[in-house]
Amino acid sequence: MLVYRVPREPTSCRVYVWRKLKQLGAVSLQDALWVLPATARTQEHFQWLAAEIAEMEGEATVWQAELVLGGQEQDLPRQFGEQVDAIYREVQVGLKRKRPDLAALARRYQQAEAQDYFQSKLGKRVRAALLAARGDAPT
């Protein structure tokens, strides 16, 4: 979990942090409270971002948290899944075009895959379709 605050000016700092969080596939729980699944890789990403925020004269804290309220265990994984499945659907639609840009679709797929913390079933199908479109056999 990352909690941060950056100065109001310049606004480019706020935009940079927001874009970086989106690139990582983080989910916003509140304005400046973002979460990622707890892995060594995501913890490192948040630590680097916290250091960058400090360089912007902001404040950031990285927390490791655990949900204690029962009945909500699937809410966050569902949000992560919805976020990444939207990207996979874009790739799927792109593959159906008459002359799909396979290089661009492959890059978009790789971006989604980097954010796919819970191994989306749709992602596996899109990967197979992308490989088939390229003439490769799925592995």
C-alpha positions as CSV (number, residue, x, y, z in Angstrom):
1,M,0.0,0.0,0.0
2,L,1.3,3.5,-0.9
3,V,0.1,6.6,0.8
4,Y,1.5,9.8,-0.6
5,R,1.2,13.6,-0.9
6,V,2.9,15.8,-3.5
7,P,3.0,19.6,-3.7
8,R,0.2,21.2,-5.7
9,E,2.6,22.9,-8.0
10,P,3.9,21.9,-10.5
11,T,1.0,19.8,-11.5
12,S,3.3,17.7,-13.6
13,C,4.4,15.9,-10.4
14,R,0.9,14.8,-9.6
15,V,0.4,13.6,-13.2
16,Y,3.7,11.7,-13.2
17,V,2.8,9.9,-10.0
18,W,-0.7,9.1,-11.3
19,R,0.6,7.7,-14.6
20,K,3.2,5.7,-12.8
21,L,0.6,4.1,-10.5
22,K,-1.6,3.3,-13.5
23,Q,1.4,1.8,-15.4
24,L,2.0,-0.5,-12.4
25,G,-1.7,-1.5,-12.4
26,A,-2.2,-0.2,-8.9
27,V,-5.8,0.2,-7.6
28,S,-6.8,3.4,-5.9
29,L,-8.7,3.0,-2.6
30,Q,-8.8,6.7,-2.0
31,D,-7.3,9.8,-3.5
32,A,-3.7,9.2,-2.4
33,L,-4.0,5.6,-1.2
34,W,-3.0,3.0,-3.8
35,V,-2.5,-0.8,-3.5
36,L,-0.8,-3.6,-5.3
37,P,-0.6,-7.3,-4.4
38,A,2.2,-7.9,-1.9
39,T,5.2,-9.3,-3.9
40,A,8.9,-8.5,-3.8
41,R,8.5,-6.8,-7.3
42,T,5.5,-4.6,-6.3
43,Q,7.1,-3.6,-3.0
44,E,10.3,-2.5,-4.9
45,H,8.2,-0.5,-7.4
46,F,6.4,1.3,-4.5
47,Q,9.7,1.9,-2.8
48,W,11.2,3.5,-6.0
49,L,8.1,5.6,-6.5
50,A,8.2,6.7,-2.8
51,A,11.8,7.8,-3.4
52,E,10.8,9.8,-6.5
53,I,8.0,11.4,-4.6
54,A,10.4,12.5,-1.9
55,E,12.6,14.0,-4.6
56,M,9.6,16.0,-5.7
57,E,9.5,17.4,-2.1
58,G,6.5,15.2,-1.4
59,E,5.8,12.6,1.3
60,A,5.2,8.9,0.7
61,T,4.9,5.8,2.9
62,V,4.9,2.2,1.8
63,W,2.9,-0.1,3.9
64,Q,2.3,-3.8,3.9
65,A,-1.3,-4.4,4.9
66,E,-3.7,-7.2,5.3
67,L,-7.5,-7.1,5.0
68,V,-9.2,-8.1,8.3
69,L,-12.8,-7.4,7.6
70,G,-14.4,-10.6,6.4
71,G,-16.4,-10.9,3.3
72,Q,-14.3,-8.5,1.2
73,E,-11.5,-10.8,0.3
74,Q,-12.4,-10.9,-3.4
75,D,-13.1,-7.2,-3.9
76,L,-9.5,-6.1,-4.6
77,P,-8.6,-9.1,-6.8
78,R,-11.8,-8.4,-8.7
79,Q,-10.8,-4.8,-9.2
80,F,-7.3,-5.8,-10.4
81,G,-9.0,-8.4,-12.8
82,E,-11.5,-5.9,-14.2
83,Q,-8.7,-3.4,-14.9
84,V,-6.5,-5.8,-16.7
85,D,-9.3,-7.5,-18.6
86,A,-10.3,-4.2,-20.1
87,I,-6.9,-4.0,-21.7
88,Y,-7.1,-7.6,-22.8
89,R,-10.5,-6.9,-24.5
90,E,-8.9,-4.0,-26.4
91,V,-6.3,-6.4,-27.8
92,Q,-9.0,-8.9,-28.6
93,V,-10.9,-6.3,-30.5
94,G,-7.8,-5.2,-32.3
95,L,-7.1,-8.7,-33.4
96,K,-10.5,-8.9,-35.2
97,R,-9.6,-5.9,-37.4
98,K,-9.0,-6.6,-41.1
99,R,-5.3,-5.8,-40.9
100,P,-4.3,-5.8,-37.2
101,D,-1.1,-4.1,-36.1
102,L,0.3,-7.2,-34.4
103,A,3.4,-5.4,-33.1
104,A,1.3,-2.7,-31.3
105,L,-1.2,-5.3,-30.1
106,A,1.7,-7.5,-28.7
107,R,3.1,-4.4,-26.8
108,R,-0.4,-3.7,-25.4
109,Y,-0.7,-7.3,-24.4
110,Q,2.7,-7.2,-22.7
111,Q,1.6,-4.1,-20.7
112,A,-1.5,-5.9,-19.6
113,E,0.4,-9.0,-18.7
114,A,2.8,-7.0,-16.5
115,Q,-0.2,-5.8,-14.5
116,D,-2.0,-9.2,-14.4
117,Y,-1.3,-10.1,-10.8
118,F,-4.0,-12.8,-10.7
119,Q,-3.5,-14.6,-14.0
120,S,-6.7,-13.6,-15.9
121,K,-8.3,-16.4,-17.9
122,L,-9.1,-13.9,-20.6
123,G,-5.4,-13.0,-20.8
124,K,-4.6,-16.6,-21.6
125,R,-7.1,-16.7,-24.4
126,V,-5.9,-13.4,-25.8
127,R,-2.3,-14.7,-25.7
128,A,-3.3,-17.8,-27.7
129,A,-5.2,-15.6,-30.2
130,L,-2.3,-13.2,-30.6
131,L,0.2,-16.1,-31.1
132,A,-2.2,-17.7,-33.7
133,A,-2.5,-14.3,-35.5
134,R,1.3,-14.2,-35.7
135,G,1.4,-17.8,-36.9
136,D,3.2,-19.0,-33.7
137,A,2.1,-22.1,-31.8
138,P,1.0,-21.3,-28.2
139,T,3.4,-22.7,-25.5
